[in-house]
């Protein structure tokens, strides 16, 4: 049994009100960061404080940084102010061919614990209310949960676990048999800016049309038709935003439509454009809560930047190799996006195509 005292978890208190700690077995620090979406040209040694400064900087694009620490057969990823490792889709990419454990502290939303094996979420729960669990084997860790002070038999809110994220970190230690030492966060750590667009994660299952007829048509359509619809809609959005001439864009979308696996590297010409789109979109969103930078963008510039973010998400979806997930997420701007990206006539035409009434 892993021996842990309160002093062994003091380092977690220094990370602030929002952080994510993810353990990945059998991969080195660089590979673990890469799976999370690290930008190779940002890889270097930094302190966690330097990473926080980039997160708060408009000029730095409010970059999300992650640090990696090697603990024998496990690598630990630490995201100050971040939560990417706790998301089901990202954890699937991190755990591909191995296993991963993620703990999220989020004082303004929900804490989280996730355990995944080879791309499948095995056990997930909100540590404050450990009686509610999900995954392929939600009861797999019951014994270790009790040992960590997470009572799975709690029945109401009066039984919520105080400081539950610390108990969740202890549970992660019981699963992995490792925990960072308080001294391991001192000094320069291997870090990189993390861009989720380049994480090898599937499109979120929650993204996509809401209309029952469209959902039914998407579920019934054959793969080649789904790929064609995703490609067609992505290039329509590109034309609306005057991005259809972006180098490499049409070629990548066409390859995905043919069923080829498409990877866009952060350093490629298309990848460079994607980075600029998502950075601009992030600046538009986060600067609203930054009194120093709030006026760096006009309302028109902010609206345009948000549209770039919508397009980048649709493009990532269209390039995904699984056609049902790709088509659902690629259609999201059309069916749920801002007015500039909506087109009722196009939506009706796509529905007819999916239903086989048009070619």
Secondary structure as UniProt FT lines:
FT   HELIX           6..9
FT   HELIX           10..13
FT   TURN            14..15
FT   STRAND          18..25
FT   HELIX           29..36
FT   HELIX           40..42
FT   STRAND          44..46
FT   HELIX           48..55
FT   TURN            58..62
FT   STRAND          64..71
FT   TURN            72..73
FT   STRAND          74..80
FT   HELIX           84..86
FT   HELIX           88..94
FT   TURN            95..97
FT   STRAND          99..106
FT   TURN            107..108
FT   STRAND          112..117
FT   TURN            118..119
FT   STRAND          120..125
FT   HELIX           127..129
FT   TURN            130..131
FT   STRAND          133..134
FT   TURN            136..141
FT   HELIX           142..147
FT   TURN            148..149
FT   TURN            152..153
FT   HELIX           157..159
FT   TURN            162..163
FT   HELIX           164..176
FT   HELIX           182..185
FT   STRAND          189..194
FT   HELIX           196..198
FT   TURN            205..206
FT   HELIX           212..220
FT   HELIX           223..240
FT   TURN            241..242
FT   TURN            244..245
FT   TURN            247..248
FT   HELIX           249..257
FT   TURN            258..259
FT   TURN            266..267
FT   HELIX           269..286
FT   HELIX           287..289
FT   TURN            291..293
FT   HELIX           294..296
FT   HELIX           299..318
FT   HELIX           323..330
FT   HELIX           332..336
FT   HELIX           339..341
FT   HELIX           344..354
FT   TURN            355..356
//
